[in-house]
């Protein structure tokens, strides 16, 4: 009897290893926890298209917005750990670990890092009617006069970028939350608010057309897409807010699948066409290993938690 049990166990193990080595054998679903048309969705569709050639299977993007990305993340947490359901995560999920008090999942325990895809700067944008022509002039203005800054909502990167900036200059800026970045940008164009810290990719048309004025990027270094715009850190040392996105899988997804997927993503990110697209968007491709992405998330959760505390952001 023990002999047959051993044979059965060995057979099952061999079948499991074979299934992992032959993965993928059917289409893969890449869940985007945000609405279609945004920068995360656009990046996800680009990566999905390119992954098809690397993996030999279709990668289908499935938008599941809600609760600041938590709805889509929870869906992937609950999915089988077989590599066929993945999450297009953003730095928002690291923020949510502090912003939401009753989360039913953990970014670190319930999801397995696969690969970071890109870094994305926010950029401080002002209406052209603002008299300040550069960052130094704007800081003086924000210290003397109440200015209203818009965001895509409480606790978003736009909100936290503005709150950190305001706290560091001891300014008089007041937060105005919107239901998304588009309406905030629309009111900025109309002069209803004075500034927005927006993801660069979302406001490049306004920069290129001169309809809005960029004063500084939130990354430590300048963006190659708008090299004449300084990093805020150049004027305000220590200021930094960096957005990121990357792919996660359900926890306990077999390591061989994780590694195969990470290697495929790295090839995709290094594709000249993808690099060109990222450069045009003002983003920077990464293509990290699972371990590197895990280390980043471990640093990002407390960092964003500190910004939530500074901002006083609350989600009802």
Secondary structure, DSSP 8 states (H G I E B T S, - for coil): -HHHHHHHHHHHHHHHHHHHHT--SS-EEEEESS-TTSHHHHHHHHHHHHHHHHHSS-EEEEE---GGGHHHHHHHHTS-SSSSEEEEEEHHHHHHHHH-TT-SS-TTTSEEEEEEEEEEEEEEEEETTSS--SHHHHHHHHHHS-EEEEESSTTSHHHHHHHHHHHHHT--EEEEE-SSHHHHHHHHHHTSSSEEEEEHHHHHHHHHHTSEEEEEESSSS--GGGTTS-BHHHHSTT---EEEEEEEEETT--HHHHHHHHHHHHHHHTSHHHHHHHHHHTEEE----HHHHHHHHHHHHHHHHHHHHHHT----
